[in-house]
Amino acid sequence: MSTRTLVSPATLARPRGRAVYWTVFGAVVVLFALAFLFPVYWMVSGAMKSPDEVARTPPTLVPEQWHLSGYTDAWDLMQLPQHLWNTVVQAAGAWVFQLVFCTAAAYALSKLKPAFGKVILGGILATLMVPAQALVVPKYLTVADLPLIHTSLLNDPLAIWLPAVANAFNLYLLKRFFDQLPRDVLEAAEIDGAGKLRTLWSIVLPMSRPVLGVVSIFALVAVWQDFLWPLMVFSDTGKQPISVALVQLSQNIQLTVLIAAMVIASIPMVALFLVFQRHIIAGISAGSTKG
């Protein structure tokens, strides 16, 4: 069975055809690279310009003088170490809670087949149809006066961690992946005497590393970029994450310092993606085929 391509093999076999093909291919790659990398360069270089130069019209492509003071001022004046640490604590806690509880719930719904499991799953998926903004007020009232124990979680990382557990999308993503795991492997573990928890820990989780990587990225990015909910629950400026602090402290700050602060705040998420990009791609492709 022949495969149809944009350029025929006969054309590629000729020197002129190969030259044209690789020229067009290289030009397209360069254009796409510039389209994605130029905004990053513009933000990084903008923090190195003087306040007058960054506001100049038309703008300069390359700074006339390279100033690193914008980054040092942002680090000190906007108290970035403290707010970055607050964000790390909140994101890491939400990631751990979500990974533990969503994985347990997805495994139970997929492999343990509880009574009314489909009804429960349908109710969980129904929450995806509710706009996130509509849940802000009920969540705030719940966090401000926790039912039964009547305590407030305001200005507490638990106010970020506990609501993050209820993530229907990540739960469904995990369940769909667990549904595709080979039944023979799980039955072999059961014959060898492994219980449900042992099977989950020793068999299911090692096979689920790709999807766990995707869920981890989703969980961390959701907390890292969230603004409205941390703004509501953290009135103490010393406990606010970086997303809220950048807005709260930007009123009397020079534009170059603010741009530098945004560059520094974006570095952890960019580094996280670059480190785990293989797991992200593997997790996305693993959920697309049944195996």
N, C-alpha and C positions, 0 to 999 in steps of 0.2 A: 504494500500500500504506500503510494507516494505521498510526501508531505509538501503542501503548498507553502511557499515562503514569499516574502516581499521581493526578494532578489533571487533569481534562478541560479542553480549551481553552475550552469554553463556561463553565466555572466561573471560569477565569482572566479571562475577558472581563468579568465582573461586578466592580464595585468591592469588594463585600464578599468575594468569592472571592479577589481579589488581596491584600486586606488580611490575610485569614487565612493565605494561603499564605506571604507574606513574613514574617509574625509567627512562624509555626512554623519557617520556614527560618532566620530570624535567631536564634531561641532555640536551635536545634540547633547552629548554628555557634558561638554563644557558649559553650554547654556543652562542646563538644569542645575549644574553645580553652582553657577553664579547666582541663579535665582534663589537658591536655598542659602548660600553662604554670604551673599552681599548684605542682607539685613543684619546678620551677626556681626560682620565687619563694621557696618555703619553704627551699631550700638557700641561696640568695643572702642572704636576710634572716636566716637562722639564724646565719650567720657574723658578722652585725652586732649580735647580742644579747650581753649579758653572760653569763659562764659560769653564773651562778645562774638567769638567765631562760631560757636554752636548755634547762635541765634541769627546769624548772618543770612541774607537772601541776595543772590542764590548761595546755597551751601557749598562749602569746600569739600572735595572728595577726600583729600589727604590733609590732616592737620598741619598748619603752618609750623607749629611747635608742639612737640609731644610732651604733655604734662601727665605725670603719674600721681599728682597730688589729689586728683579727683577720687581715685581709689582709696588712698590713705585717709582722706577726709571722710569719705563714706564709711569706712571701717570704724573710725573713731566717733564722728559726730552722730551717726545714726545708730550706734550701739549694735552693729551687725552681729558680733559674736554671740551676744546674749539672745537676740531674736532668732538667729540661726539655730542655736542650741534648743530654744523652745520649740521650733519647728521640727527639729530632728526627733525630740522626745515625743511630740504629738503624732508625727507620721509613723515612727517606729512602733509606738503602742497600738495605733489603729491597725497597722499592718499585722502585728502579732495576733491581736484579737480577731481580726477578720479572717486570717489564714486558719486559725484554730477552729473557730466556730463555723465558718462557711464550709471548710473541708469536712468537718464532722457531719454537718447537716446534709451536704451533698452526698457523702458516702452512705448515710442512712437512707436517704430517699432513693439512691441508685441501687444499692446492693442489699440492704436489709429489708426493703419492701414493707414499711410499717403500715398499719391500718390507716385508711383514708390518706395514703401518701399522695395520690394524685390530686386530691382536694386541697391538701396543704400546699403542694407545689403550685397549683393554680392560684391559690390565695397569695402566695409569695410573688408570683409573676404579675398578678393584678396590680401590685404596688408600683410596677414600672409605668403604669398608665397615669399615675398621679403626679402632677408637676412637683418638682422639688420645692418650689416656693410655697406651695400649699401646705407643706409639712413643717415649715420653719416655726410657726407659732405653736403648734402642738408639741414639737420637740422642745422648744424653749420652756414652755410651761411644765413639761415633764422634768427637764433638767433642773429648773429652778426649785421645784418641790417634788422630789422623787417619791413616787407612790409607796405606801406601806411604811417606809422608814422615815419619810418626811425630812429629808436633808437636801441641801442645795449643793449642786455640782458646779456652780458658776465659779470661774477662775480656777478650775481644776482640769487637768488633762483628761480625766474620765468623761468630761462633757464632749470631748472629741472622740475618744476611743469607743464608747458604748454605742452612739448612733452609727458609727462607721461599720459596726458588725452587721447591721441590717442592710446588706447590699445584695439585692435580688439578682442583679446581673452577674456578679462574680459567682454567686451560688449556682446559678443555672449553667454558667460556663463550666464549672467544676463537675456538675452532675452529668452534663453531656459528655465530658471526657471520660468520666467513670463508666458511663454506659457503654463506651466503645472498648473498654479493656477486655482482653480475651478471657472468656469464662473458664477455659481449661486451666489457666494459671491459678485462678482463685480456687477452683475445685481441687487442684493438686495440693495447694496449701492447706485446705480444709482436711484432706485425707491424711496429711502429715501431722495433723493435730493442732494446727494453728487456729486460735480463736479469732473472733471478729476484729478485735483491737490489734492483735498480732499481725493479721493479714493486712490491715490498714497501714500499720507502721513499717512492716518489712517488705510488703509486696506492692501495695497500691501507691504509696507516696514516692518510692524510688522510680516507679514507672510514670509518675505524673509530674516530673520536674519541669517539662516545658510549659504546661498549663499553670503550674504553681508560679513560674516565673512571670507569666503574663498577668496573673491575678495580683502578684506582688507589685508589679509596675503600676497597674491601675489603682491599687490601694494607696500607694505612696504618692502618686501624682495627684490624686483626688484631694488628699489632705494638704499637700504642699501648695496647691494653687487655690484652695478654697479661701474665700474672703468674707462672705456675709456671715456664715455661722461662727467663725472665730471672733469676728467683730462683736457679735451679740453676747457671747458667753465669757469673753475676756475683757472686763472693764479695767483690770489692772494692767497698765502699760508694760510693766516688767515681765509679764507672762504672755504677751501677745506674740504670735508667730510673725515671720518676716513679711507675709503678704499684707497683714494689717499694719505693721509698723512702718512699711514704706509709705503708706498713705497718710498715716497719722503724723509722721515726722517730716513730711515733705513740704510743709507750708512755708517755712523760712529757710529752705535749703536751696543752694544754687542748682541749676538744671544739670550741670555736668556732674555734680556730686550725686544727684538722684539717678542719673543714667548709670553711673558707676555702681551704685548700690543695686540696681536692677540686674546688672551684669553679674555681680557677685552672687546674687540670690538665685540666678539661673544656672550657675555652674554645677551644683550638686545633681540636679535633674538631668543635665546634659551628660555628665560623667556617668550617672547611673544607666542611662540608655546606651552609651557607648560600651560599657562593661557587659551589659546583659542583652545586647541586641541579638546575639545568636539564640538565646533562650526565648526572646520575644517572637522572633520569626519562626522558630521551631514550634512554639506553642500555638501560634495562629494557624500554621499549616497542619498541625496535629489535629486540630478541631474541624478541619475541612474534609477529612476523609475518614471513612469507617474502616478500622483495621483490627 
